[in-house]
Amino acid sequence: MIKALLTIACCLLAIGVSAQTDSSSAKYRPFVDTLEKKDLIDIANSILHIKPRLVSDKQKKKFYFSVLPISNSGALGGNTFITSTTAGFYLGDPRNTYLSFIDFSPYLNFEGRYGLPIRSNIWLKNNTYNIQGDTRVLVYPQYTWGLGGGQSDDHKFLIDYVYVRFYQSVLKQITPYFFAGIGYNLDYYLGIESDNGTNKTLNQFTDYSFGTKTNQNSFSSGPTINLLYDTRNNSINPLPGWYANVIYRFSAAKLGSIDNWQSLYVDVRKYLSLSTVPSWPKNMLAFWAYYWTTLSPGSPYLNLPSIGNDPYQRSGRGIEQNRYRGESLFYLETEYRCDITDNGLFGFVAFANVNSASQPNSRQFKYLNPAGGAGLRIKFNKKTDTNIGIDYGVSKGYSAIMINLGETF
C-alpha cells in the first residue's frame, strides 16, 4: 500500500513539474477581472435603480455571498426545499491565492429526510496551506439496491438512519500546484433500521456482513493521507486546468471503529478550453473520472463506494443516489459548457456519464450504467463566477431535475 501511494505521489509530482516547465514565469495564472460580465445582482440593481458605491482597493469586499432558496424535485427524492448559501473569499492576493469558499445547504425533504451540511475549502495566503472540511448531520431514509449491478429498479430496500460526518484535512504546499497532508474522517450511522413491510433484515437483503447487523450502529474513525494537484484558481467554476486528488483512509478499531478497514479514492479532472484565447464567452469541455475502492475486508455497508456519495455528492446526474454500490466503483463524466450571452449571464451545459460497481464477492465490473442530460446556467455572482445550475438528467427508469449553486465538478 505504501508503495502504491508513493507511486501516485511521484506521478502527481511529475505532472506538477511538467506544468511548471510549460507555464509562464508567474507562479499562478493571472487573476481575470470580471468587470465586463453581468450577473443577477447587476440586473437587480438596474431594476431597483441602485448605483454601486465606488470603493478604493483597500475598501473592496473580501467576502462574496450567493444565497439561493429553491424548491427542488427529484434530486433528493420527492419534493425538497433547500436553502443554499455559498461564501467566496480570498485570503491573499487573487493573483497568487485561490478562491476559498464555505457552503451551507440545509434541506428538508417532505418525505422525512432533512440535513445540515457544511463544506469548506480554505486557501491561505499564497496557497501555502489548503484546509478542507465536511461536516454533516442528516436524517437520511433512502433506498439501497444491494451490491453490484444488474438488479431491477424494484429490487430495493428502504433503510432509515441518522448520519453524522466529520471530515477535516490540512495540506501543505510542496511545490506550486502540488500539496500533501493528513486528515481525520469520522462516520457515524445511528439507529439503522428497515421499513419495508417485510421480515427481511439489511443483512439478509445485501448478503453483506459488515455494518448490516440489526440494532447495531456503524461507527468509523481514522486518519487519512491526502495528495492534491490543482491548477484551478476557482473551484466553484473551474477555468481550464487540471485537478487530481488521492485520499487513502484507514479506519482503526483503536479509534472506535467497529472494524479495521482501508479505502482509496482517486479523482482526476481536466478542463479544456475550446477557445483560441482565454476569454469569454465560455466554450470548454470538462472531464471527470474517479476510482473508489476498499482495500481490505471490514468496510461497513454504508461506507462502501456508491454512486452519488463521492465527497461532494455530485456524481451520477440522472441516476438515483445510492442506486449502485460495490466494494469498488469507477465513474466517468464529460460535460460541454458554453455561454449563451457574451456577458456570461446565461449559459448551457450538456453532459453524459457512466459508472460501474463491482459485483458481490469479486472485483469484476460487469454492468455499465449510463446517464445524460443538459442544463441552464445563470450567473448569480460574477465576482466569484458563481452560477445557478439547473440540470435535467435521465437514465434507464429514472429522471430528475437538479438545482445547485456552482458547477457540478
Helices and strands as residue ranges (DSSP letters): H 2-22, H 40-47, G 57-59, E 63-73, E 79-89, E 100-104, E 107-109, E 113-123, G 125-127, E 129-139, E 142-144, E 157-175, E 178-194, H 202-206, E 218-230, E 241-251, G 253-255, E 261-273, E 283-294, G 301-303, E 328-339, E 346-357, E 369-381, E 386-395, E 398-405
